[in-house]
Amino acid sequence: MCDSTLFSVLVNGFACKDPKLVDANDFFFSGLNKPGNTSNVIGSKVTLVNVEKIPGLNTLGVSVARVDYEPLGLNPPHTHPRATELFTVIKGTFQVGFVTSNPENRLITKILQEGDVFAFPKGLVHFQRNIGHGKGLAISSLSSQNPGIVTIANAVFGSNPDIPADILAKAFQMDNNLVLNIQSKF
């Protein structure tokens, strides 16, 4: 059992806790029943419960997330570098998809209803959008205690410092000024 507040032996980047000092709170999180604040530009909120929230998850290879959506809310294109994701629809209707790897880059997409489950392979760019008329809710199970997330737009246009505009303009075949305008929004 690992906890970053005790001892100095690290496993997966977290300090290990003496098993004799472990208690139920090391394996507990409260609050997944509470909706996340979706009043943002993308209309969604992810509440991730990983090893940082439940120290007892370290080395167990699992985590979970609650994802709340407004109508047309989006969990934008992103990847999990260390996890496969199982997306389970609790409420709403969703368009989901992922893109296969180079050179094919084929979009695999599906419309999901309540009770449906969809798998996103580890490391592939994927998204979810609530296409229903009401609020949406999903639970994601991830195959890592620390799955990581790379939101594509944030990484490319919101890096710190900025990726030079001429590099992005050439990569995306667009005007430098458009790149600068997009970067200014991040």
N, CA, C and O of each residue as an XYZ file, in Angstrom:
744
protein
N       0.866     -1.163      0.000
C       0.000      0.000      0.000
C       0.898      1.207      0.000
O       1.839      1.279      0.791
N       0.631      2.150     -0.864
C       1.515      3.303     -0.988
C       0.776      4.597     -0.695
O      -0.394      4.751     -1.047
N       1.467      5.522     -0.048
C       0.923      6.828      0.295
C       2.092      7.801      0.224
O       3.155      7.546      0.789
N       1.892      8.911     -0.467
C       2.991      9.846     -0.685
C       3.411     10.595      0.578
O       4.354     11.384      0.521
N       2.756     10.381      1.699
C       3.109     11.116      2.918
C       4.010     10.331      3.868
O       4.522     10.897      4.834
N       4.211      9.044      3.614
C       4.997      8.233      4.538
C       6.113      7.490      3.817
O       5.942      7.058      2.677
N       7.215      7.346      4.459
C       8.356      6.569      4.017
C       8.972      7.099      2.725
O       8.436      8.028      2.120
N      10.072      6.527      2.306
C      10.778      7.057      1.151
C      10.933      6.055      0.014
O      11.502      6.411     -1.018
N      10.462      4.838      0.149
C      10.520      3.869     -0.939
C       9.379      4.177     -1.894
O       8.216      4.211     -1.494
N       9.719      4.402     -3.161
C       8.708      4.764     -4.148
C       8.340      3.570     -5.019
O       9.208      2.797     -5.424
N       7.058      3.426     -5.302
C       6.539      2.482     -6.279
C       5.581      3.280     -7.147
O       4.632      3.876     -6.636
N       5.815      3.300     -8.457
C       4.989      4.091     -9.379
C       4.973      5.567     -9.018
O       3.995      6.259     -9.300
N       6.037      6.060     -8.401
C       6.127      7.468     -8.056
C       5.470      7.859     -6.745
O       5.447      9.040     -6.398
N       4.934      6.892     -6.007
C       4.288      7.168     -4.731
C       5.016      6.415     -3.628
O       5.397      5.257     -3.799
N       5.206      7.083     -2.495
C       5.906      6.464     -1.379
C       5.044      5.361     -0.772
O       3.834      5.519     -0.604
N       5.683      4.253     -0.451
C       4.950      3.111      0.099
C       4.660      3.303      1.579
O       5.487      3.816      2.334
N       3.480      2.885      1.969
C       3.049      2.951      3.360
C       3.219      1.565      3.976
O       2.939      0.551      3.337
N       3.669      1.537      5.189
C       3.794      0.275      5.916
C       2.429     -0.412      5.950
O       1.462      0.190      6.417
N       2.319     -1.656      5.470
C       1.019     -2.347      5.463
C       0.346     -2.399      6.825
O      -0.880     -2.484      6.901
N       1.123     -2.351      7.899
C       0.532     -2.383      9.244
C      -0.182     -1.071      9.583
O      -0.978     -1.021     10.520
N       0.104     -0.003      8.816
C      -0.504      1.301      9.076
C      -1.671      1.608      8.140
O      -2.294      2.663      8.249
N      -1.962      0.699      7.231
C      -3.050      0.891      6.269
C      -4.391      0.781      6.980
O      -4.578     -0.061      7.859
N      -5.337      1.663      6.577
C      -6.701      1.543      7.100
C      -7.693      1.749      5.962
O      -7.288      1.960      4.819
N      -8.974      1.690      6.259
C     -10.026      1.769      5.244
C      -9.968      3.061      4.439
O     -10.310      3.061      3.256
N      -9.545      4.157      5.050
C      -9.486      5.434      4.333
C      -8.482      5.429      3.194
O      -8.596      6.240      2.275
N      -7.500      4.534      3.231
C      -6.537      4.418      2.140
C      -7.177      3.816      0.888
O      -6.573      3.843     -0.185
N      -8.379      3.279      1.008
C      -9.073      2.620     -0.091
C     -10.450      3.240     -0.351
O     -11.323      2.580     -0.914
N     -10.653      4.494      0.050
C     -11.985      5.092      0.064
C     -11.982      6.472     -0.578
O     -11.039      7.246     -0.408
N     -13.043      6.771     -1.315
C     -13.312      8.112     -1.842
C     -14.805      8.352     -1.728
O     -15.599      7.465     -2.041
N     -15.192      9.517     -1.293
C     -16.603      9.875     -1.196
C     -16.875     11.063     -2.099
O     -16.095     12.014     -2.136
N     -17.981     11.008     -2.826
C     -18.367     12.167     -3.615
C     -18.635     11.910     -5.084
O     -18.992     12.838     -5.809
N     -18.474     10.680     -5.544
C     -18.705     10.409     -6.964
C     -20.181     10.569     -7.333
O     -20.525     10.607     -8.515
N     -21.042     10.661     -6.339
C     -22.465     10.877     -6.583
C     -22.798     12.345     -6.885
O     -23.918     12.649     -7.295
N     -21.839     13.254     -6.688
C     -22.073     14.683     -6.877
C     -21.726     15.104     -8.305
O     -20.622     14.834     -8.779
N     -22.667     15.769     -8.998
C     -22.389     16.227    -10.358
C     -21.247     17.233    -10.389
O     -21.098     18.051     -9.480
N     -20.448     17.162    -11.443
C     -19.382     18.134    -11.648
C     -19.928     19.405    -12.282
O     -21.003     19.393    -12.880
N     -19.192     20.494    -12.151
C     -19.593     21.791    -12.704
C     -19.313     21.811    -14.209
O     -18.158     21.838    -14.635
N     -20.377     21.799    -15.000
C     -20.261     21.750    -16.460
C     -20.416     23.120    -17.105
O     -20.525     23.213    -18.328
N     -20.428     24.176    -16.313
C     -20.584     25.518    -16.881
C     -19.225     26.043    -17.339
O     -18.640     26.939    -16.730
N     -18.752     25.461    -18.417
C     -17.478     25.849    -19.020
C     -17.636     25.792    -20.536
O     -18.691     25.399    -21.034
N     -16.626     26.167    -21.251
C     -16.712     26.292    -22.707
C     -16.996     24.960    -23.410
O     -17.579     24.963    -24.494
N     -16.604     23.834    -22.830
C     -16.841     22.541    -23.475
C     -18.082     21.823    -22.956
O     -18.523     20.845    -23.560
N     -18.649     22.291    -21.852
C     -19.883     21.724    -21.341
C     -19.748     20.343    -20.739
O     -20.674     19.535    -20.808
N     -18.578     20.066    -20.139
C     -18.399     18.781    -19.458
C     -17.447     18.947    -18.284
O     -16.699     19.920    -18.197
N     -17.495     17.974    -17.388
C     -16.593     17.964    -16.230
C     -16.256     16.525    -15.883
O     -17.145     15.696    -15.689
N     -14.967     16.236    -15.805
C     -14.478     14.913    -15.423
C     -14.072     14.957    -13.960
O     -13.297     15.821    -13.548
N     -14.598     14.022    -13.176
C     -14.177     13.848    -11.788
C     -13.415     12.530    -11.735
O     -14.017     11.456    -11.716
N     -12.099     12.617    -11.711
C     -11.229     11.438    -11.750
C     -10.915     10.967    -10.346
O     -10.549     11.758     -9.477
N     -11.061      9.672    -10.133
C     -10.686      9.049     -8.866
C      -9.551      8.077     -9.191
O      -9.774      6.964     -9.669
N      -8.332      8.534     -8.914
C      -7.140      7.736     -9.216
C      -6.306      7.584     -7.945
O      -6.793      7.824     -6.840
N      -5.055      7.187     -8.110
C      -4.175      6.931     -6.969
C      -3.960      8.183     -6.107
O      -3.665      8.071     -4.917
N      -4.105      9.355     -6.695
C      -3.960     10.580     -5.900
C      -5.130     10.776     -4.940
O      -4.977     11.414     -3.899
N      -6.291     10.234     -5.283
C      -7.479     10.363     -4.424
C      -7.648      9.133     -3.519
O      -8.142      9.248     -2.398
N      -7.237      7.962     -4.011
C      -7.314      6.720     -3.230
C      -5.909      6.093     -3.253
O      -5.588      5.346     -4.177
N      -5.080      6.384     -2.259
C      -3.707      5.875     -2.266
C      -3.615      4.360     -2.401
O      -2.637      3.851     -2.948
N      -4.610      3.634     -1.914
C      -4.601      2.175     -1.984
C      -4.690      1.631     -3.399
O      -4.500      0.432     -3.605
N      -4.977      2.484     -4.387
C      -5.015      2.027     -5.781
C      -3.623      1.771     -6.350
O      -3.481      1.072     -7.353
N      -2.590      2.337     -5.708
C      -1.246      2.163     -6.268
C      -0.916      0.685     -6.424
O      -1.081     -0.106     -5.496
N      -0.464      0.340     -7.577
C      -0.098     -1.007     -8.060
C      -1.311     -1.860     -8.420
O      -1.134     -2.992     -8.872
N      -2.546     -1.360     -8.238
C      -3.725     -2.176     -8.545
C      -4.163     -2.058    -10.006
O      -4.907     -2.909    -10.493
N      -3.713     -1.017    -10.710
C      -3.979     -0.920    -12.141
C      -5.395     -0.531    -12.513
O      -5.866     -0.904    -13.588
N      -6.095      0.213    -11.653
C      -7.449      0.658    -11.974
C      -7.699      2.072    -11.450
O      -7.083      2.512    -10.479
N      -8.615      2.765    -12.113
C      -9.165      4.028    -11.631
C     -10.529      4.200    -12.271
O     -10.928      3.423    -13.138
N     -11.239      5.229    -11.831
C     -12.598      5.453    -12.320
C     -12.817      6.957    -12.442
O     -12.177      7.747    -11.748
N     -13.732      7.342    -13.334
C     -14.075      8.760    -13.478
C     -15.569      8.902    -13.704
O     -16.195      8.086    -14.381
N     -16.119      9.943    -13.130
C     -17.477     10.365    -13.423
C     -17.347     11.504    -14.427
O     -16.535     12.410    -14.244
N     -18.157     11.456    -15.497
C     -18.118     12.523    -16.487
C     -19.535     13.061    -16.668
O     -20.441     12.341    -17.088
N     -19.706     14.341    -16.343
C     -20.988     15.019    -16.471
C     -20.969     15.884    -17.729
O     -19.946     16.474    -18.076
N     -22.119     15.949    -18.408
C     -22.225     16.666    -19.678
C     -23.489     17.513    -19.723
O     -24.548     17.093    -19.257
N     -23.368     18.688    -20.277
C     -24.509     19.482    -20.690
C     -24.999     18.908    -22.021
O     -24.282     18.125    -22.644
N     -26.218     19.283    -22.478
C     -26.592     18.918    -23.846
C     -25.539     19.474    -24.813
O     -25.156     20.640    -24.715
N     -25.085     18.654    -25.723
C     -23.999     18.947    -26.665
C     -22.650     19.159    -25.977
O     -21.703     19.634    -26.605
N     -22.557     18.814    -24.702
C     -21.282     18.880    -23.994
C     -20.298     17.885    -24.588
O     -20.685     16.824    -25.078
N     -19.047     18.236    -24.539
C     -17.989     17.474    -25.203
C     -16.860     17.155    -24.232
O     -16.423     18.018    -23.472
N     -16.390     15.915    -24.262
C     -15.107     15.578    -23.679
C     -14.187     15.554    -24.894
O     -14.176     14.572    -25.637
N     -13.408     16.629    -25.111
C     -12.720     16.834    -26.383
C     -11.673     15.766    -26.677
O     -11.275     15.017    -25.784
N     -11.225     15.698    -27.937
C     -10.219     14.701    -28.304
C      -9.037     14.708    -27.340
O      -8.424     15.741    -27.073
N      -8.741     13.504    -26.827
C      -7.681     13.342    -25.833
C      -7.159     11.909    -25.889
O      -7.727     11.053    -26.567
N      -6.083     11.667    -25.172
C      -5.539     10.314    -25.042
C      -5.250     10.041    -23.568
O      -5.099     10.958    -22.760
N      -5.178      8.758    -23.249
C      -4.681      8.310    -21.947
C      -3.430      7.484    -22.253
O      -3.542      6.352    -22.726
N      -2.255      8.028    -21.994
C      -1.030      7.321    -22.372
C      -0.783      6.019    -21.612
O      -0.001      5.179    -22.056
N      -1.455      5.850    -20.456
C      -1.204      4.666    -19.643
C      -2.446      3.817    -19.396
O      -2.438      2.980    -18.494
N      -3.528      4.013    -20.182
C      -4.742      3.255    -19.854
C      -5.683      3.072    -21.040
O      -5.817      3.940    -21.903
N      -6.322      1.920    -21.047
C      -7.510      1.680    -21.861
C      -8.687      2.193    -21.050
O      -8.675      2.125    -19.821
N      -9.713      2.710    -21.738
C     -10.893      3.255    -21.054
C     -12.144      2.503    -21.472
O     -12.367      2.255    -22.657
N     -12.954      2.144    -20.492
C     -14.302      1.622    -20.735
C     -15.282      2.712    -20.343
O     -15.332      3.115    -19.181
N     -16.062      3.191    -21.300
C     -17.002      4.294    -21.122
C     -18.406      3.719    -21.021
O     -18.882      3.089    -21.965
N     -19.080      3.926    -19.889
C     -20.418      3.386    -19.652
C     -21.414      4.532    -19.541
O     -21.271      5.409    -18.689
N     -22.424      4.520    -20.408
C     -23.443      5.571    -20.397
C     -24.461      5.273    -19.301
O     -25.083      4.211    -19.284
N     -24.618      6.226    -18.387
C     -25.611      6.138    -17.320
C     -26.868      6.908    -17.730
O     -27.987      6.437    -17.525
N     -26.676      8.084    -18.305
C     -27.795      8.935    -18.703
C     -27.408      9.714    -19.949
O     -26.337     10.320    -19.992
N     -28.268      9.705    -20.962
C     -28.030     10.491    -22.165
C     -27.791      9.627    -23.388
O     -27.836      8.398    -23.333
N     -27.541     10.300    -24.476
C     -27.197      9.673    -25.754
C     -25.884     10.301    -26.204
O     -25.750     11.525    -26.228
N     -24.922      9.465    -26.558
C     -23.581      9.956    -26.850
C     -23.086      9.515    -28.214
O     -23.342      8.396    -28.660
N     -22.372     10.422    -28.864
C     -21.563     10.068    -30.023
C     -20.145      9.932    -29.478
O     -19.621     10.858    -28.859
N     -19.529      8.779    -29.708
C     -18.171      8.537    -29.239
C     -17.326      8.064    -30.410
O     -17.850      7.600    -31.423
N     -16.022      8.186    -30.260
C     -15.163      7.665    -31.301
C     -13.706      7.736    -30.928
O     -13.304      8.452    -30.010
N     -12.921      6.969    -31.670
C     -11.466      7.038    -31.552
C     -10.863      6.924    -32.937
O     -11.515      6.463    -33.874
N      -9.603      7.351    -33.062
C      -8.885      7.332    -34.321
C      -7.787      6.287    -34.224
O      -6.989      6.292    -33.287
N      -7.757      5.378    -35.217
C      -6.703      4.368    -35.238
C      -5.354      5.040    -35.494
O      -5.300      6.220    -35.842
N      -4.281      4.295    -35.322
C      -2.942      4.865    -35.463
C      -2.543      5.046    -36.928
O      -3.197      4.542    -37.841
N      -1.444      5.786    -37.120
C      -0.887      6.020    -38.456
C      -0.535      4.700    -39.108
O      -0.214      3.761    -38.379
N      -0.567      4.556    -40.384
C      -0.906      5.589    -41.361
C      -2.397      5.640    -41.683
O      -2.830      6.528    -42.417
N      -3.187      4.719    -41.157
C      -4.604      4.658    -41.524
C      -5.419      5.819    -40.954
O      -6.202      6.437    -41.676
N      -5.240      6.124    -39.651
C      -5.981      7.206    -38.997
C      -7.483      7.130    -39.270
O      -8.113      8.126    -39.623
N      -8.038      5.942    -39.101
C      -9.455      5.727    -39.384
C     -10.285      6.042    -38.143
O      -9.942      5.631    -37.034
N     -11.391      6.785    -38.343
C     -12.298      7.104    -37.249
C     -13.251      5.941    -37.027
O     -13.960      5.517    -37.940
N     -13.257      5.428    -35.791
C     -14.195      4.391    -35.360
C     -15.192      5.105    -34.453
O     -14.806      5.624    -33.406
N     -16.464      5.140    -34.837
C     -17.441      5.923    -34.091
C     -18.736      5.145    -33.894
O     -19.045      4.226    -34.653
N     -19.489      5.529    -32.861
C     -20.723      4.821    -32.516
C     -21.622      5.773    -31.731
O     -21.138      6.654    -31.020
N     -22.934      5.586    -31.867
C     -23.915      6.283    -31.033
C     -24.277      5.342    -29.889
O     -24.637      4.187    -30.117
N     -24.180      5.844    -28.657
C     -24.448      5.042    -27.463
C     -25.685      5.538    -26.733
O     -25.954      6.738    -26.682
N     -26.427      4.604    -26.175
C     -27.608      4.881    -25.371
C     -27.324      4.455    -23.926
O     -26.294      3.843    -23.645
N     -28.232      4.778    -23.027
C     -28.082      4.407    -21.622
C     -27.841      2.903    -21.485
O     -28.549      2.089    -22.079
N     -26.834      2.556    -20.696
C     -26.477      1.158    -20.476
C     -25.427      0.623    -21.436
O     -24.892     -0.465    -21.221
N     -25.123      1.374    -22.500
C     -24.107      0.929    -23.462
C     -22.701      1.170    -22.918
O     -22.471      2.086    -22.128
N     -21.771      0.332    -23.358
C     -20.364      0.430    -22.963
C     -19.522      0.448    -24.232
O     -19.789     -0.301    -25.172
N     -18.500      1.308    -24.256
C     -17.609      1.412    -25.406
C     -16.170      1.439    -24.901
O     -15.881      2.083    -23.893
N     -15.266      0.747    -25.593
C     -13.856      0.678    -25.196
C     -13.002      1.588    -26.076
O     -13.136      1.595    -27.300
N     -12.123      2.357    -25.431
C     -11.144      3.187    -26.119
C      -9.762      2.606    -25.844
O      -9.317      2.612    -24.697
N      -9.069      2.103    -26.871
C      -7.751      1.494    -26.661
C      -6.718      2.497    -26.119
O      -6.752      3.684    -26.444
N      -5.828      2.000    -25.310
C      -4.782      2.800    -24.674
C      -4.015      3.620    -25.706
O      -3.580      3.104    -26.735
N      -3.859      4.902    -25.410
C      -3.020      5.783    -26.198
C      -3.651      6.359    -27.453
O      -3.048      7.228    -28.084
N      -4.848      5.910    -27.844
C      -5.461      6.432    -29.062
C      -6.309      7.670    -28.762
O      -6.936      7.772    -27.708
N      -6.314      8.609    -29.715
C      -7.112      9.822    -29.592
C      -8.585      9.434    -29.636
O      -9.020      8.704    -30.527
N      -9.359      9.941    -28.647
C     -10.781      9.630    -28.599
C     -11.566     10.806    -28.011
O     -10.991     11.744    -27.459
N     -12.896     10.729    -28.145
C     -13.782     11.798    -27.681
C     -15.138     11.212    -27.316
O     -15.465     10.080    -27.675
N     -15.926     12.015    -26.587
C     -17.324     11.696    -26.303
C     -18.107     13.006    -26.353
O     -17.637     14.040    -25.879
N     -19.315     12.949    -26.939
C     -20.185     14.124    -26.998
C     -21.615     13.709    -26.683
O     -22.133     12.748    -27.252
N     -22.253     14.447    -25.766
C     -23.650     14.206    -25.424
C     -24.513     14.804    -26.534
O     -24.590     16.024    -26.674
N     -25.153     13.956    -27.310
C     -26.021     14.444    -28.384
C     -27.491     14.412    -27.982
O     -28.368     14.686    -28.800
N     -27.758     14.078    -26.723
C     -29.128     14.057    -26.206
C     -29.612     15.462    -25.875
O     -28.846     16.424    -25.933
N     -30.894     15.568    -25.527
C     -31.502     16.869    -25.224
C     -31.341     17.263    -23.766
O     -31.500     18.435    -23.425
N     -31.035     16.323    -22.915
C     -30.853     16.619    -21.496
C     -29.404     16.443    -21.078
O     -28.533     16.155    -21.899
N     -29.163     16.621    -19.790
C     -27.811     16.405    -19.255
C     -27.430     14.946    -19.401
O     -28.290     14.065    -19.377
N     -26.142     14.694    -19.551
C     -25.634     13.337    -19.691
C     -24.698     12.980    -18.553
O     -24.112     13.847    -17.905
N     -24.575     11.682    -18.328
C     -23.684     11.174    -17.280
C     -23.087      9.862    -17.743
O     -23.786      8.998    -18.273
N     -21.789      9.723    -17.539
C     -21.102      8.472    -17.859
C     -20.096      8.163    -16.761
O     -19.627      9.048    -16.047
N     -19.784      6.889    -16.652
C     -18.721      6.420    -15.759
C     -17.658      5.775    -16.641
O     -17.955      4.908    -17.463
N     -16.421      6.210    -16.456
C     -15.300      5.622    -17.193
C     -14.440      4.820    -16.231
O     -14.063      5.299    -15.161
N     -14.140      3.606    -16.625
C     -13.199      2.756    -15.893
C     -11.911      2.745    -16.688
O     -11.929      2.603    -17.911
N     -10.791      2.895    -15.993
C      -9.500      2.993    -16.670
C      -8.545      1.945    -16.124
O      -8.540      1.659    -14.926
N      -7.740      1.378    -17.009
C      -6.867      0.258    -16.650
C      -5.513      0.701    -16.102
O      -4.488      0.082    -16.389
N      -5.514      1.759    -15.322
C      -4.306      2.231    -14.666
C      -4.705      3.019    -13.433
O      -5.734      3.695    -13.435
N      -3.908      2.940    -12.385
C      -4.160      3.738    -11.191
C      -3.815      5.205    -11.435
O      -4.184      6.071    -10.642
N      -3.105      5.484    -12.533
C      -2.708      6.841    -12.891
C      -2.699      6.936    -14.417
O      -1.626      6.929    -15.020
N      -3.889      7.025    -15.064
C      -3.982      6.892    -16.510
C      -3.370      8.026    -17.310
O      -2.976      7.831    -18.460
N      -3.285      9.208    -16.717
C      -2.802     10.375    -17.442
C      -3.825     10.819    -18.473
O      -4.700     10.051    -18.872
N      -3.704     12.072    -18.897
C      -4.554     12.595    -19.970
C      -3.781     13.645    -20.738
O      -3.105     14.494    -20.158
N      -3.893     13.571    -22.053
C      -3.341     14.579    -22.944
C      -4.503     15.058    -23.803
O      -4.936     14.358    -24.718
N      -5.010     16.262    -23.502
C      -6.065     16.851    -24.316
C      -5.376     17.492    -25.518
O      -4.537     18.380    -25.363
N      -5.735     17.040    -26.706
C      -4.977     17.376    -27.920
C      -4.900     18.882    -28.147
O      -3.804     19.416    -28.319
N      -6.037     19.582    -28.151
C      -6.011     21.026    -28.420
C      -5.168     21.766    -27.387
O      -4.383     22.646    -27.739
N      -5.330     21.409    -26.111
C      -4.550     22.069    -25.053
C      -3.057     21.829    -25.239
O      -2.251     22.747    -25.093
N      -2.693     20.590    -25.562
C      -1.274     20.254    -25.717
C      -0.655     20.965    -26.914
O       0.468     21.463    -26.832
N      -1.383     21.012    -28.021
C      -0.827     21.577    -29.249
C      -0.861     23.102    -29.241
O       0.131     23.750    -29.577
N      -2.005     23.677    -28.859
C      -2.149     25.134    -28.944
C      -1.945     25.841    -27.611
O      -1.849     27.067    -27.576
N      -1.879     25.099    -26.521
C      -1.735     25.713    -25.211
C      -0.463     25.336    -24.490
O      -0.387     25.474    -23.269
N       0.549     24.858    -25.219
C       1.795     24.469    -24.558
C       2.454     25.691    -23.928
O       2.186     26.829    -24.314
N       3.329     25.431    -22.944
C       4.020     26.511    -22.265
C       5.500     26.210    -22.226
O       5.907     25.309    -21.491
N       6.330     26.917    -22.979
C       5.980     28.006    -23.879
C       5.291     27.487    -25.144
O       5.253     26.282    -25.395
N       4.751     28.412    -25.930
C       4.056     28.050    -27.161
C       4.970     27.301    -28.128
O       6.157     27.603    -28.244
N       4.395     26.325    -28.815
C       5.075     25.755    -29.980
C       5.117     26.877    -31.007
O       4.099     27.538    -31.214
N       6.255     27.120    -31.661
C       6.314     28.214    -32.628
C       5.188     28.115    -33.666
O       4.905     27.044    -34.202
N       4.557     29.264    -33.933
C       3.392     29.324    -34.826
C       3.711     28.790    -36.212
O       2.859     28.155    -36.833
N       4.918     29.032    -36.712
C       5.236     28.562    -38.064
C       5.281     27.027    -38.131
O       4.973     26.442    -39.169
N       5.659     26.388    -37.036
C       5.663     24.917    -37.003
C       4.229     24.398    -37.058
O       3.925     23.490    -37.832
N       3.348     24.971    -36.238
C       1.946     24.541    -36.247
C       1.263     24.898    -37.558
O       0.452     24.123    -38.066
N       1.583     26.067    -38.113
C       0.978     26.471    -39.387
C       1.333     25.468    -40.483
O       0.483     25.103    -41.295
N       2.577     25.030    -40.502
C       2.987     24.056    -41.515
C       2.348     22.691    -41.241
O       1.863     22.035    -42.163
N       2.349     22.266    -39.978
C       1.790     20.956    -39.627
C       0.301     20.876    -39.941
O      -0.174     19.853    -40.434
N      -0.441     21.949    -39.660
C      -1.888     21.959    -39.868
C      -2.288     22.601    -41.193
O      -3.474     22.706    -41.507
N      -1.288     23.032    -41.970
C      -1.517     23.671    -43.268
C      -2.487     24.835    -43.138
O      -3.515     24.898    -43.812
N      -2.126     25.752    -42.248
C      -2.951     26.928    -41.998
C      -2.070     28.156    -41.869
O      -0.847     28.034    -41.798
N      -2.669     29.334    -41.838
C      -1.981     30.604    -41.752
C      -1.400     30.830    -40.350
O      -2.024     30.476    -39.350
N      -0.202     31.420    -40.288
C       0.444     31.733    -39.005
C      -0.468     32.563    -38.104
O      -0.538     32.309    -36.901
N      -1.166     33.547    -38.665
C      -2.030     34.414    -37.856
C      -3.179     33.627    -37.237
O      -3.587     33.908    -36.110
N      -3.700     32.653    -37.960
C      -4.759     31.815    -37.399
C      -4.220     31.008    -36.217
O      -4.895     30.871    -35.197
N      -3.012     30.480    -36.355
C      -2.377     29.746    -35.258
C      -2.213     30.661    -34.044
O      -2.550     30.275    -32.925
N      -1.704     31.855    -34.263
C      -1.521     32.811    -33.159
C      -2.854     33.144    -32.495
O      -2.931     33.260    -31.272
N      -3.896     33.295    -33.299
C      -5.231     33.571    -32.751
C      -5.714     32.393    -31.885
O      -6.237     32.604    -30.790
N      -5.543     31.180    -32.363
C      -5.946     30.006    -31.593
C      -5.126     29.904    -30.303
O      -5.680     29.656    -29.232
N      -3.818     30.093    -30.407
C      -2.959     30.023    -29.222
C      -3.375     31.055    -28.169
O      -3.250     30.794    -26.973
N      -3.857     32.196    -28.588
C      -4.238     33.254    -27.637
C      -5.456     32.855    -26.809
O      -5.691     33.434    -25.748
N      -6.229     31.886    -27.269
C      -7.413     31.416    -26.545
C      -7.052     30.410    -25.455
O      -7.893     30.080    -24.618
N      -5.837     29.928    -25.454
C      -5.388     28.961    -24.453
C      -4.501     29.672    -23.463
O      -4.003     29.052    -22.524
